[in-house]
Amino acid sequence: MVKSKKEEVPETEEEKVSKKKAEEKEIIEVDKEAVVEDKKAKLAKLLEKAKKLEKKVEDIKDIDLKKKVKPEEEETKKETLIPMEDYLKASIHLGTRVITPDMRKYVYRRRADGLAVFNTALLDDKIREGAAYLSKFAPQDIILVCKREAGWKAVNKFAEVTGVRTFTKKYPAGIITNTNLENFTEADLIFICDSWLDKNALQDAKRIKIPVLSICDTNNFTQGIDQIIPGNNKSAKSLGIIFYLLTKLYIEMRKLDVPVPQIQDFIDDWDNLQPPK
């Protein structure tokens, strides 16, 4: 007699839940293995990048950094016309509390009291440029105007040494524009000490279209000026140092057969002045 197949017993709810959990656990284990493999692959890539970076770092270590830095050091240590502390003694670097858009590029910072401070190294460069521009003109073709009393001593000394014609205190109106005047004077360059105080000379130069060289403080506008020497144009010390250097450079560049004066000839009590702390 053949036995009949045993009828299958349906799964209980408890068995179904248990089976489902087992399947989920298997899926989780597979996912974990995939994540681990992915992390291993990423780690391998990172290690490879690290080795490449390490090699680059080693290559950089072999570079002679002194040679790389040297040009900048030489620029920083560039020889100035006079020691930097002499510029500071003369207060050439101190501007006003007003900074015009024209002069902003020459300003280094503001002090706590609001005064603008010029970039002193830049002033040295601009004095050289101003002297080179001035030296293109012969003494008899230049008129120097300085209405500010603080500049009279230095301006007169400059005129005495170089032979440049100078007007202090008052600029005679129309002297370069009105040919009918008895004191009419021809000029190829007008040199002024302040574009505001000496504005009449500036306007005359613009009217007859001759170039203008000007010392400009932070509060000056530069429209109509062809060559600028930035710096403090309110102080006798500052104007003294500017005209001392211009005199020295003008003599050298024009090869004038005159002795170069001393800085003491331009600035009173120079030897007792102290640079600011």
Stockholm file with secondary structure:
# STOCKHOLM 1.0

chainA/1-277         MVKSKKEEVPETEEEKVSKKKAEEKEIIEVDKEAVVEDKKAKLAKLLEKAKKLEKKVEDIKDIDLKKKVKPEEEETKKETLIPMEDYLKASIHLGTRVITPDMRKYVYRRRADGLAVFNTALLDDKIREGAAYLSKFAPQDIILVCKREAGWKAVNKFAEVTGVRTFTKKYPAGIITNTNLENFTEADLIFICDSWLDKNALQDAKRIKIPVLSICDTNNFTQGIDQIIPGNNKSAKSLGIIFYLLTKLYIEMRKLDVPVPQIQDFIDDWDNLQPPK
#=GR chainA/1-277 SS CCCCCCCCCCCCHHHHHHHHHHHHHHHHHHHHHHHHHHHHHHHHHHHHHHHHHHHHHHHHHTSCHHHHHHHHHHHHTCCCSSCHHHHHHTTTTBCCSCCCTTTGGGEEEECTTSCEEECHHHHHHHHHHHHHHHTTSCGGGEEEEECCGGGHHHHHHHHHHHCCEEEESCCCTTTTTCTTSTTCCCCSEEEESCTTTTHHHHHHHHHTTCCEEEEECTTCCCTTCSEEEESCCSCHHHHHHHHHHHHHHHHHHHTCSSCCCCGGGTSTTGGGCCCCC
#=GC SS_cons         CCCCCCCCCCCCHHHHHHHHHHHHHHHHHHHHHHHHHHHHHHHHHHHHHHHHHHHHHHHHHTSCHHHHHHHHHHHHTCCCSSCHHHHHHTTTTBCCSCCCTTTGGGEEEECTTSCEEECHHHHHHHHHHHHHHHTTSCGGGEEEEECCGGGHHHHHHHHHHHCCEEEESCCCTTTTTCTTSTTCCCCSEEEESCTTTTHHHHHHHHHTTCCEEEEECTTCCCTTCSEEEESCCSCHHHHHHHHHHHHHHHHHHHTCSSCCCCGGGTSTTGGGCCCCC
//
